[in-house]
């Protein structure tokens, strides 16, 4: 009698696990859909895409679970993962062999978080340590987002641009500032190059004056590349929003219906905003007269509509020549890879690296690109 009761309970448990497995599989498929459906049409898929690592991890755990009970039921998770395996490889890269190149240039992309301008006690030391890191990387082209520049005659000058030009040996540069504040202080995006810049252009985002994309036509030896440097729309969380995710905070104060609704709205608006921004930059890339290279902070993961706009035309340097997960955002909110280097399919990349420095809330990324 007891054996029969145990079998019945086990049968109910397995049925419950099958149901949970199927529901999680639908969640993972919804994450796949986030790369194809614009948030302007149906924003909810974007939330599934944002949480893709969670759905994928649970799916793998189900495969392990069914090993002990029913190998046939493993097919539920196995087939679901297989349906979107390209998204898995965009999330986790393995490359053991470097590409062979006849000519190449090292490119570094980095959201520098205005060089910690508002950390009044440590900003000079952090800036100088950051400069030392950049100098040691010895890249030919640097693309910076959230760049800060102040004229030397300003009050309490915090010098960045002039010193970088000197120590990086980058006499050619292209900046576009979205903000000009008092005492000749500027915020925006900037590209520094050792190689001549023969043309410059800008891509404004009508839905967000705080973000921007520039492109620079750079002659490297006998080749000309159009290097795009972009910063797509941020979520714009405030301090209390970050406390929502902070394990050390009093959750009762921040976890409530109002806080949850605010965070949902911020994420929703950011998904929608970035979709049109990515489409606009992608169109400029399509019309580029030179092989295109895009560097920048997309503020979106590889399982997103914004990412797909670039992947449809260009190769992802991390996927082609990187290894591991490549997490680039190191702020309070759990995230993975949101900083990228893409390049024309006729080119190659090697030695992609996500740098472990923590002078910003983003990690720098770099690679060699050439033919």
Secondary structure, 3 states (H helix, E strand, C coil): CHHHHHHHHHHHHHHHHHHHHHHHHHHHHHHHHCCCCCCCCCCHHHHHHHCHHHHHHHHHHHHHHHCCCCHHHHHHHHHHHHHCHHHHHHHCECCCCCCCCCCEEEEEEEECHHHHCCCCCCHHHHHHHHHHHHHHHCCCEEEEEEEEEECCCCCCCCCCHHHHHHHCCCCEEEEEEEEEECCCEEEEEEEEECCCEEEEEEEECCCCCCCEEEEEEEEECCEEEEEEEEECCCCCCCHHHHHCCCCCCCHHHHCCHHHHHHHHHHHHHHHHHHHHHHHHHHHHHHCCCCEEEEEEECCCCCCCHHHHHHHCCEEEHHHHHCCECCCCECCCCCCCCCEEEEEECCCEEEEEEECCCCCCCECCEEEEEEC
